[in-house]
Amino acid sequence: MDYKNSEAADSTITYNKNNISAPTENIYEAIAIIAKRATQINGDLRAELVEKLEEFATYNDSLEEVFENKEQIEVSKFYERLPKPTALAVEEWLNGKVYFRNPEDTQSEE
């Protein structure tokens, strides 16, 4: 998913509990699913950031040659301004973009 064009909230907002729990009919299960998705998003964003910062990395053993790389600072600031992974996960959840299944339900059907 393209996290950069997301319409997730940049700050904390209050959600209706019924909207969050509607797909699973259990608020605790819904929050657990959202938390797992937020962990996945965080891993994706972190890997993407590290990959972009590696482009600017200098491998010098000398501390005297430390300098500020403006491109690296701009990339870091861009990722800091993105919505938090939990906000992205909640947005995906409310829009029905998160696939989930309960293994206990699939076993009982067989």
C-alpha positions in Angstrom: 0.0 0.0 0.0 1.1 3.5 -0.6 1.4 5.0 2.9 2.5 8.4 1.6 -0.9 9.1 0.1 -2.9 7.9 3.0 -5.6 10.0 4.5 -4.9 8.7 8.1 -5.1 11.2 10.9 -1.8 12.9 11.9 -2.8 13.3 15.5 -4.9 11.3 18.0 -8.6 11.2 17.3 -11.5 9.4 18.9 -13.2 6.6 17.0 -16.7 5.1 17.6 -16.2 1.7 19.3 -19.0 0.2 17.3 -17.3 1.1 14.0 -14.1 -0.5 15.2 -15.7 -3.7 16.5 -18.3 -4.2 13.7 -16.3 -6.6 11.4 -15.5 -9.0 14.2 -18.2 -8.2 16.7 -15.5 -8.2 19.4 -13.6 -5.0 20.3 -10.6 -6.9 21.7 -10.2 -9.1 18.6 -10.5 -6.0 16.4 -7.8 -4.2 18.4 -5.5 -7.2 18.2 -5.9 -7.4 14.5 -5.3 -3.6 14.1 -2.2 -3.9 16.3 -0.7 -6.7 14.2 -1.4 -4.7 11.0 0.3 -1.7 12.6 3.4 -3.8 13.4 3.5 -4.9 9.7 3.2 -1.3 8.5 5.9 -0.2 10.9 8.3 -2.9 9.6 7.6 -1.9 6.0 8.2 1.8 6.7 11.3 1.1 8.7 12.8 -1.1 5.9 12.0 1.5 3.3 13.6 4.3 5.4 16.7 2.3 6.0 17.0 1.5 2.3 16.7 5.2 1.4 19.2 6.2 4.1 21.7 3.6 3.0 22.0 5.5 -0.3 23.5 8.4 1.6 25.7 6.4 4.0 29.4 7.1 4.2 31.7 4.5 5.5 34.5 6.4 7.1 36.2 5.4 10.3 37.3 9.0 11.0 35.1 11.0 13.3 36.7 14.2 12.1 34.9 13.9 8.7 31.4 13.9 10.0 29.1 16.2 8.1 25.5 16.9 7.7 23.9 15.4 4.6 20.9 17.6 3.7 19.3 14.9 1.5 19.4 12.4 4.4 17.9 15.0 6.8 15.1 15.7 4.3 14.3 12.0 3.9 14.2 11.5 7.7 11.9 14.6 8.1 9.6 13.2 5.4 9.2 9.9 7.3 8.7 11.7 10.6 5.7 13.7 9.1 3.9 10.5 7.9 1.0 9.3 10.0 1.8 6.8 12.7 1.5 3.1 11.8 -1.4 2.7 14.2 -3.3 5.5 12.5 -2.7 3.9 9.1 -3.8 0.5 10.4 -7.0 1.9 11.9 -7.8 3.7 8.6 -7.2 0.4 6.7 -9.4 -1.4 9.2 -12.3 1.1 8.9 -12.1 1.0 5.1 -12.2 -2.8 5.0 -8.7 -3.2 3.5 -7.5 -5.6 6.2 -7.9 -9.3 5.6 -8.3 -11.4 8.7 -9.5 -14.8 9.7 -10.0 -16.7 12.9 -8.4 -20.1 12.8 -10.9 -21.4 15.5 -13.8 -20.5 13.2 -12.3 -22.4 10.2 -11.6 -25.5 12.2 -15.2 -25.6 13.5 -16.6 -25.5 10.0 -14.8 -28.6 8.9 
